[in-house]
């Protein structure tokens, strides 16, 4: 499903917790407003080492954390040993072929790893089918704004307009939306760089 790992396995191998332990900003804000999520099912698709999965689990949710990188899952199981998290080494799109429903689906950093707009649209629409009415999507993806990919020399992400992602959720309620640039440095190479990001929180209403 992905064209390239983006060099993340190298990072996972060189760091115990490559992405850190704090959840993404959208997940953090949601859990501050909804600190008790006992009884809900969460799917963290393309979970990396599972910092978002762990945040939901710590608040009581039952979480399935899926990533195609065995090393990422290994790090996650070691860093976040929570019995409420089911860890799976599996392609994200393949997982969505299962006939299961979730209250929350987290799509952090997965969409831009796919090879085309058609694949990305299919991923989002299938994820919507696997989401209960009234459930939520948390989507974060590179978009077609400015990028410095010097820290990822072998990675060629699919860069689509911010509006493309918003349009995928036509007919649903967009609760939070931003198009911004982030600056970061990864621990395995210490190269400062930046990315343009789309961030969305969406409630399924139909």
N, C-alpha and C positions, 0 to 999 in steps of 0.2 A: 504494500500500500504506500509506503514511503519511498522516495527516490534515493534518499541518503539519510543517514542517522544524524547528520549535522556535526559529527565528531563528538557527540555526547557520551558515547561509550568510553572514549578516552577520559573524559571528565569524570564519569562515574567510577572508573577504575582508579583515578588519582585522588578522589575525595570521598570521604565517608558520607557526606550529605551535600552533593554538588549544588542543589537548588536552595539549600538552607532549610530551616525548620518552620519558619513563619508562613502561614498560608498566603495566597495571592490576595490582592487588595479587595477584589469583589467578594471573595469567600469570607474574608475577615469581616467586612462590613455587614454582610448578610448574617453571620453568626453572632455579631454584636447585637443585632436587632432580634434574632431568633436563637437565643442561647440554649434552648432545649429542643432538640430535634429527634428525640426518642420516637421510635416507631416509623421513621421514614427510611426509604431506600435510596441510596446514592450510588451513581455510577461515575467513577472518575476515569475517563477514557483518555489514554495517553497520559497516564498519571505521573510519569517520571518516577521519582523516589517517594511520591505519595504525600507531600506536605499538605495538600488540600484534602486528600482522603483522611489523613490523620486528624485534621481540624474538625471535620464532620463527625468522625468516630468519637473523638473526645467529648463532643456535645451529645452523644447518645445515638447517632444514626448507625444503621447497618450499611456498610460500604463495600462495593466491589471495585477494586483498583486494577486497571488493565494497562499494560504497556508491552510493546514488542521487544524491549530490551531486558534480557534476563539479568544483566548487571544492575540496572535501575531497580528492578523488583527485589533483588538481593539486598541492595542498600536500604530500600524502604522497609523490608521486613526486619532488618537489624535496627534501623533508626526509630521505627514506629511499631513496636511489637504489641499491637492492639488486637485482641481476639475479635473485635467487631469489624475488622478489615479482612476481606477475602482478596488475596493477591493472585493475579493471573498473568503469565507471560503469553501474550496473544495479540495478534493484529486487531486494532480497534474496530475496523469496519467488519471484520469477521465476527467479532463478538456481537455486534448489533443484529446479526442474523438470528440470534436466539430470541425466542418469543417471550421476553420478559418486560415488565414495566417498572419504571423508576419514578420517584418523586422529584429527584434532582439529577441532572446530567452535567458533569463538568467537562468542558472541552478547552483546556488550557494548552496552547502551543501545539495543537495537533493539526488543525486545518491547513496551515501553510506548508506542512510536510507532504501533502498530497500532490499529485502530479498535474492536476488540471482543475479548472473551475467546476467542471461537471462532477468530478469526484468529490470536491468539497461540498457542492450543493447536495449531492446524494447522501453524504455523511450526515449533514445537518438535518435533512428531511427524514432520513431513517431514524435518527436520534429523536426527532419529534414524535415519530410513531411509537417509540419506546418510552415516551414520557406520559405520565398520567395527566389528565385534565387538571389544570391548576398547578401543575408542576413547573419547575424552573430549569433554565439553561444558563450556565455561566460560560461564555465563550471569550477567549482571548486569542488573537491571531495577528501575525505580521500583516500589514496591508501595503499598498503601493506607494506609501510616502517614503521619505528619505531613510536609508539604511547604511550602516557601516558594517560590512560582513567580514572584516579582516580577522575577526576572532573565529570565523567558521569558513576556512578557505575551501573546503570541499562540499559546501552546502549551497544548494540552489533552490531556495524556497519559492513557492508559488505566491506571487504578490498581487493581490486583487484589491479593488477599491473598497474603502470603508463602507460605501453605500451598498456594495454587493452583499456584505454580511447583514446589514440592516434589512435588505430586501428579502433575504432568506426567511425572515420572521414576519413577513406580511400577514396581517390578520391576527397576530398575537400582540401581547402587551410588552413593549420595551420599557423596562423599569429603570435601567441605567445604560448610558451610551457615552463613549468617549473615543476620540481619535487623537492620540498624543505620542510623543517621542519619549522613550526611556533610555537612560544611560546606565550601562552595567559593565562589570568586569567579572569574568568567570575564574574560579580558583585554580584551574589546571594550566592556564596560560597567561593570566594577568594582563590581558590586552583590553584596554578601555574601548568600548564601541557603543553603538546606539541602534535602536530599531523603532520604526513607526508601528504602533499597536492599535488595533481595534479592540475595545472592551465592551461587552454587552451582558446585561442580565435581562432575561426574557421570561415572561410567564405564559405558559400555554393556555389558551382560552377557547380553543375549538378542536 
